[in-house]
């Protein structure tokens, strides 16, 4: 297989994963949209977290909500818990890396807020702890996972939603996670502001 064929194969793998996700995840994605809509209408906010590429996704989501997605509209309250290096490093130093998000949630999280918890494996210790802290504070969790859902899947309660990408490959899972962010933003813009992409 030459270089161009290998590149095309990667495109095909991404497309195939997204097609499978569309078939298997649409119902849960719709529930996540409804959960977000209700929270925003109630004056609540979204706190997002993840590591590495998932940290970038958390920040991407937050920026789309606070600034805008496709068209001008009012700002939607959201905070990426991945961005304050002084807070993150002090918590990691004084407590542990597993506490870098949960400690922030214990300060910022309010009942009815939503935690957007992102981990391709579902096993990131600090994201697992974030979900546990969110539950204590009567927050809702929307968990972006992959593979078998990992430890995060076992923490999903009635008020929570898991969006598990049907793939074992980190890159494919991350690609769908980004698409999920765009879908949630597009649907919230439409439902709250009557904006179409």
Phi and psi in degrees as a GROMACS rama.xvg file:
@    title "Ramachandran Plot"
@    xaxis  label "Phi"
@    yaxis  label "Psi"
@TYPE xy
-81.2166  177.053  UNK-2
-59.7721  -44.5415  UNK-3
-64.1726  -38.1444  UNK-4
-66.4154  -38.2346  UNK-5
-65.3041  -39.3827  UNK-6
-63.4125  -44.8736  UNK-7
-62.9316  -34.0617  UNK-8
-65.801  -36.5127  UNK-9
-67.5595  -40.6642  UNK-10
-58.3132  -46.0664  UNK-11
-62.2415  -40.6055  UNK-12
-63.7418  -40.5585  UNK-13
-65.5872  -45.3258  UNK-14
-62.6139  -43.3229  UNK-15
-62.1083  -43.0942  UNK-16
-62.934  -41.6054  UNK-17
-66.2221  -38.1385  UNK-18
-64.6331  -42.8158  UNK-19
-64.072  -41.7268  UNK-20
-61.3321  -40.6115  UNK-21
-60.6208  -38.7851  UNK-22
-73.9327  -37.3033  UNK-23
-97.8861  -18.4362  UNK-24
-111.257  -9.66865  UNK-25
-55.9736  -41.6678  UNK-26
-63.2916  -45.4986  UNK-27
-69.7543  -34.2262  UNK-28
-63.0749  -42.6222  UNK-29
-60.4976  -38.54  UNK-30
-65.3631  -38.0376  UNK-31
-64.8569  -39.8223  UNK-32
-60.0933  -45.594  UNK-33
-63.46  -38.7984  UNK-34
-65.1142  -44.6565  UNK-35
-63.1176  -44.9105  UNK-36
-58.7038  -46.8233  UNK-37
-62.3589  -41.946  UNK-38
-63.9605  -46.1689  UNK-39
-64.2883  -42.7248  UNK-40
-62.4785  -28.5043  UNK-41
-87.2242  1.88005  UNK-42
84.5281  14.897  UNK-43
-89.3792  173.846  UNK-44
-125.252  170.376  UNK-45
-114.844  125.499  UNK-46
-105.121  130.215  UNK-47
-123.388  149.267  UNK-48
-155.778  158.698  UNK-49
174.804  176.315  UNK-50
-119.036  146.556  UNK-51
60.0495  -125.135  UNK-52
-59.9144  -32.7184  UNK-53
-71.1664  -28.6571  UNK-54
-65.2567  -41.7201  UNK-55
-62.5609  -38.9275  UNK-56
-64.3468  -40.76  UNK-57
-59.8753  -43.3113  UNK-58
-68.8255  -38.8873  UNK-59
-59.6011  -48.7411  UNK-60
-58.2967  -49.1565  UNK-61
-59.398  -42.8845  UNK-62
-66.47  -36.4961  UNK-63
-65.3853  -37.2174  UNK-64
-73.0628  -47.1834  UNK-65
-70.3111  -44.4441  UNK-66
-86.4736  -84.9802  UNK-67
-171.077  162.397  UNK-68
-98.3747  -77.1658  UNK-69
-109.718  -34.0036  UNK-70
-134.209  161.856  UNK-71
-62.201  137.26  UNK-72
-164.73  173.899  UNK-73
-62.983  152.75  UNK-74
-71.3973  145.6  UNK-75
-113.241  130.31  UNK-76
-67.7843  124.203  UNK-77
-154.235  146.782  UNK-78
-136.099  125.359  UNK-79
-86.8847  121.08  UNK-80
-81.0278  8.61209  UNK-81
-100.676  0.136532  UNK-82
-104.471  -21.0127  UNK-83
-90.8352  94.5217  UNK-84
-64.022  -34.2427  UNK-85
-65.9501  -44.0634  UNK-86
-66.1143  -46.2485  UNK-87
-60.9565  -47.1762  UNK-88
-71.603  -32.4313  UNK-89
-68.9711  -40.1125  UNK-90
-66.0745  -44.056  UNK-91
-61.9073  -38.3351  UNK-92
-73.602  -45.2105  UNK-93
-84.3502  -27.8157  UNK-94
-119.072  -92.657  UNK-95
-165.29  162.385  UNK-96
-61.1744  -30.5755  UNK-97
-64.8723  -16.0142  UNK-98
-98.6819  1.52206  UNK-99
-64.097  -28.5867  UNK-100
-96.7276  -41.5316  UNK-101
-63.0871  -36.333  UNK-102
-64.9039  -39.17  UNK-103
-67.2186  -39.013  UNK-104
-64.0237  -37.3272  UNK-105
-62.9359  -23.6134  UNK-106
-93.801  -40.5506  UNK-107
-100.321  -24.5075  UNK-108
-75.0832  138.225  UNK-109
-126.759  153.897  UNK-110
-53.3939  133.846  UNK-111
92.8406  -16.3729  UNK-112
-66.2651  164.12  UNK-113
-117.205  135.315  UNK-114
-99.9582  121.667  UNK-115
-95.49  103.798  UNK-116
-105.263  119.832  UNK-117
-119.808  124.545  UNK-118
-157.949  122.83  UNK-119
-64.9411  -32.9806  UNK-120
-88.8909  -24.3059  UNK-121
78.8711  8.37644  UNK-122
-118.813  8.69251  UNK-123
-64.195  119.534  UNK-124
-57.1325  -42.0906  UNK-125
-72.3357  -27.9983  UNK-126
-76.76  -37.6518  UNK-127
-59.1766  -47.1612  UNK-128
-62.9433  -36.0862  UNK-129
-61.5154  -43.0295  UNK-130
-63.3339  -40.0646  UNK-131
-64.0158  -41.7648  UNK-132
-68.5994  -39.6513  UNK-133
-60.0633  -41.1515  UNK-134
-61.9647  -41.6016  UNK-135
-60.6398  -31.1164  UNK-136
-95.2461  13.4193  UNK-137
57.9476  38.1939  UNK-138
-93.1125  162.586  UNK-139
-96.7373  149.572  UNK-140
-120.001  133.591  UNK-141
-110.104  112.257  UNK-142
-102.643  121.908  UNK-143
-93.7089  116.201  UNK-144
-132.754  -173.526  UNK-145
-153.026  -169.629  UNK-146
51.2866  -122.707  UNK-147
-99.6539  10.1813  UNK-148
87.3528  -17.0202  UNK-149
57.0313  -154.903  UNK-150
-65.1899  -29.2286  UNK-151
-62.5205  -36.6333  UNK-152
-60.6197  -34.7514  UNK-153
-74.0159  -13.1055  UNK-154
-95.5989  -5.60275  UNK-155
-66.8632  125.35  UNK-156
-111.27  -179.484  UNK-157
-57.6812  -33.48  UNK-158
-86.1101  0.92838  UNK-159
-108.34  165.884  UNK-160
-136.795  130.903  UNK-161
-104.27  127.687  UNK-162
-108.668  92.1746  UNK-163
-97.3789  117.677  UNK-164
-74.4995  129.087  UNK-165
-78.6174  73.2681  UNK-166
-156.608  154.785  UNK-167
-103.294  -4.67272  UNK-168
-101.147  122.322  UNK-169
-54.0905  -46.8908  UNK-170
-61.2321  -41.9745  UNK-171
-66.4056  -39.6766  UNK-172
-62.3627  -45.697  UNK-173
-62.5034  -37.6035  UNK-174
-63.358  -39.6429  UNK-175
-72.6388  -36.1041  UNK-176
-57.571  -42.902  UNK-177
-62.5825  -42.242  UNK-178
-62.3972  -40.1353  UNK-179
-58.9865  -42.8928  UNK-180
-57.5694  -46.9396  UNK-181
-66.8836  -37.1476  UNK-182
-64.5853  -48.186  UNK-183
-59.7905  -43.4931  UNK-184
-64.1049  -43.9907  UNK-185
-63.2936  -43.0313  UNK-186
-70.7844  -36.5881  UNK-187
-66.6348  -42.2264  UNK-188
-58.0783  -41.4196  UNK-189
-69.2649  -45.6144  UNK-190
-75.1987  -34.7352  UNK-191
-92.1737  -30.9374  UNK-192
-123.265  2.38936  UNK-193
56.6558  39.0327  UNK-194
-103.817  137.186  UNK-195
-109.591  145.837  UNK-196
